[in-house]
Amino acid sequence: MSDDMRRIKLTKITADLFKPFGDLLALKDKPDMIINQGMCGRHHNLANIEFDKGGKSGISLFNAEPRKLPYTLEMMERHPKGSQAFIPMYDQPFLVTVANDEGGKPAKPHAFLTEPYIGINFHKNVWHGVLTPLHSPGVFAVFDRIATDSNLEEHWFKKPFTIS
């Protein structure tokens, strides 16, 4: 693959563009129901949370170091036994990198930039980059499968990609 092919242009994330890889966690145009004495709009069932047997759902907090653009993508990972949702705890956008599977390895990645207050849910077994905040603080609530067995596959590229 030529050096030009190893460059990935950052795209603003949308639900349609991200749909093959997961769910966008964002407010809908209109809430599904009004609750809490009419003071709260509930935007219901935004993600397909999947877990294989032998695990349970868990909520963790991640505190990731911010990265800078252009970003060098050296590795991608996937979780074959469960989905993984990332919800930023601050109003900062973050970088999301995903790829289709190509014979057990990630194909050429796609890079998306979220908007503030938008989270994402990676579907089970989807190749994705590591958590990549672009600003501090990089604190995220993470919903994923908790178990003692392995649920992580990594792929290191022979030659990294550059995202800008």
N, C-alpha and C positions, 0 to 999 in steps of 0.2 A: 504494500500500500504506500503510495507516495506521501510526502510530507503534507501536501495540500489536502489529501484525503484524511489525514490525521488531525485536521483542524475541525472543530465543531463550533458552529455559531449558536449562541445562546438565544432561545426563543421564549417569549412570554407564555407561561403555562395557561392552558384552558382545559376544561373538563373533557372536551372532545379529543384534543391532542393527547391527553394523558390516559384516556379510557383504556387503551390496550394494556397498560401497565398497572393501573390502579384507579383509585378514586380521589377526586379533589374534595377536600373538606372545607366547604365554604357555605356561607349563608345563601339560601335560595332567594329568588325574587320576593317570595311570599312564604311565611312560615306555614307548616303543616297544621299547627294548632296553636291556640293561645292558652297559656296556663298561668298559674301563680296569680290568681285574682285579676287576670287580664293584663298583667304587667310584664309578661315574658312570651316571646314567640319561640316555639320549639320547631327547629329544623331537623326533622326526624329521619333516622336510618340513612345516613350519608355514605356509609362504607360497607363493603362486603368483608366482614372479619372472618377469617378462615383459620382453623387449627386442626391438625391431625390428632388422633388419639395419643394418649401418653403425655399430653401437655395441658396447660390451663392458660387462660388469658391473664395477663398481668399489666400493671401500669408502672412504668419506671420514669425517672427523670434523667435526661442526658444533658451534660454541660460541655458542649463542643467548642473548640478553639475556632475563631473565624479564619476563613481562607480569603485569598485575594484573586482577582481576575487579572490577567489570564491565569486559569487554573490548569494544572497538569494532572490528568486522569491516568493513573498508573494501574489501578485495580478496580474490579467490580466484585460484588458479592450477591448471593441470593439465599433465600431461606425456603427450602423445599417443604417444610412441614407447617408453615404458618405465614399469614400476612403480617405486615408491620406498618403501623401508623405513626406519623410524626406530626405533632401539633406544637407550633412555636408558642412559647410563653411570653414573648415580647412582639411588638409590632414591626418586625424586620423581615424583609424578603430573604429567601435562601435559594441555593442552587440545588436542583434535583437532576440527577443523571440516571438514565435508564437505557436498557437495550433489550432487543428481542433475543431469544435463544437461537443459536445456530450450531447444531450438532454438539450440544453440551457446553458451549462457550458463548460469551456475549458477542452479538453482531456489532456493527458500528453503533456507538452510543448516540443518544439524543440528549440534549441539555436544555433544561427549562429553568426559568426564573419565576418564583412565586411572587405574590403580592403580600403585603402585611396582612395578618390575620387569616391566612390561608394555610391549611395543613394538607398532608397527603397520606394516602394509605397504599402501600405497595401490595399488589396481589401476591399470593403464595407463589414461590418459585420464579419471581421476576428478577432479572439482573438489575442491580442498581449500584450507584456509587455510594460512598460513605456519607454520613451526615455532613453537610457542607454549608454552615452559615457563612454569610459574607460580612456580618457586622456582629459586634458584641452587644449584649450577651447572647451566647449561643445555647440558651436553655430551652429544651423541648420536653413535652410529655410524650412518652412513647408507649403505645399499646401493642404488645406482641405476645408470642407464645413463650411460656416459662416452663422449662423441663430440664432434666438432667442429661438427656441425650443430645447429640449434635444436631444443629439445625442451621448450619452455616457452610456454604461453599464459596471459595474465593477463586478468582481468575486474575492473574497478573499478566498484563500485556507485555509482549516482547519489546514493543516500542510504544511509549505513552501517547495519549491524545492531548491536544491543547484546546481548552474551552475559552472562548472570548466573546 
